[in-house]
Amino acid sequence: AIDPHKRENVDNYTYQGESVQVAPVDVSSNPAGAVEASAFKGDTVKPAALSQTMAAAPKDSAVEDGKIEFVLVKKFMANQDQPEIQIDIKGPRASKMVHYDLTGKLLNVSQG
């Protein structure tokens, strides 16, 4: 997330249960404007779509006994208009990354 009070600073927020961990992100290797180009408003991702994708991801991954390891919402390519939802699924024998668009439509499943 971009710090609204100091726009050149980016922080990573990790939510686990009731706790939130905040850590700075090193963006020094990015070209000028890259952080702003990859930014999007927090309300871009609708809670219903996030809930739907999280419910579907274990089945869509086809990972036996797969569980959600983490959820990431970001623009994966600099020229993307909208971010994607990536849900990483891990099981005892395999792991996969499941990508959805913001409506919850399955885009692809790849090796984790």
C-alpha positions in Angstrom: 0.0 0.0 0.0 1.2 3.5 -0.8 1.5 5.7 2.3 -1.1 8.5 1.6 1.0 11.0 3.6 4.3 10.1 2.0 3.6 8.8 -1.5 7.1 7.6 -2.2 6.8 5.0 0.7 5.2 1.6 0.1 4.3 -0.8 2.9 3.3 -4.4 2.9 0.3 -5.3 5.2 0.0 -9.0 6.3 -3.3 -10.0 7.9 -3.3 -13.2 9.9 -6.4 -13.7 12.0 -6.8 -10.7 14.2 -3.2 -9.3 13.8 -1.8 -7.0 11.2 2.0 -6.8 10.5 3.3 -3.8 8.5 6.7 -3.9 6.8 8.4 -1.4 4.5 8.8 -2.4 0.9 12.1 -1.6 -0.9 11.1 0.1 -4.2 14.5 1.6 -4.9 15.1 -0.6 -7.9 11.9 0.4 -9.7 11.9 3.0 -12.5 10.4 6.3 -11.7 6.6 6.2 -11.8 6.4 2.4 -11.5 4.8 2.4 -8.0 2.1 4.9 -9.1 1.4 2.9 -12.3 0.8 -0.2 -10.3 -1.4 1.4 -7.7 -5.2 0.9 -7.4 -7.8 2.1 -4.9 -8.7 -0.2 -2.0 -12.3 -0.4 -3.0 -11.4 -1.8 -6.5 -11.8 -5.3 -5.1 -15.3 -6.1 -4.0 -15.6 -8.2 -0.8 -18.1 -10.5 -2.5 -15.7 -11.3 -5.3 -12.9 -11.9 -2.9 -15.1 -14.2 -0.8 -16.2 -16.1 -3.9 -12.7 -16.7 -5.2 -11.4 -17.8 -1.8 -14.3 -20.3 -1.6 -13.6 -21.6 -5.2 -9.8 -21.6 -5.2 -9.1 -25.0 -3.5 -11.5 -26.8 -5.9 -10.3 -24.8 -8.9 -6.7 -25.7 -8.1 -7.3 -29.4 -8.1 -4.8 -29.8 -5.3 -5.6 -32.7 -3.1 -6.4 -31.5 0.5 -5.4 -28.0 -0.7 -5.7 -25.1 1.7 -5.3 -21.4 1.1 -1.8 -20.3 1.9 -2.2 -16.7 1.0 -4.2 -14.2 -1.1 -2.6 -11.5 -3.2 -4.3 -8.7 -5.1 -2.0 -6.8 -7.5 -1.2 -5.8 -11.0 1.2 -8.5 -12.2 2.2 -6.7 -15.4 3.0 -3.0 -15.7 0.5 -2.5 -18.5 -2.5 -4.1 -16.7 -5.6 -1.9 -16.3 -6.9 -3.8 -13.4 -5.3 -5.9 -10.7 -5.9 -9.7 -10.4 -6.6 -11.9 -7.5 -4.0 -14.6 -6.9 -4.7 -17.3 -4.4 -2.0 -19.7 -3.5 -3.1 -23.2 -2.6 -0.9 -25.7 -0.8 -1.5 -29.4 -0.2 0.7 -32.2 1.2 1.7 -33.2 -2.4 1.3 -30.1 -4.6 0.8 -26.4 -4.7 -0.8 -24.1 -7.3 -1.4 -20.5 -7.9 -5.0 -19.7 -9.0 -5.7 -16.3 -10.7 -9.0 -14.6 -11.0 -10.2 -11.3 -12.4 -12.0 -8.8 -10.2 -15.4 -10.3 -11.1 -14.3 -13.7 -9.8 -13.8 -15.3 -13.2 -11.1 -17.9 -13.2 -8.2 -16.8 -15.5 -5.7 -19.6 -15.0 -4.1 -22.1 -12.7 -0.3 -22.5 -12.6 2.3 -24.4 -10.6 3.0 -22.9 -7.2 
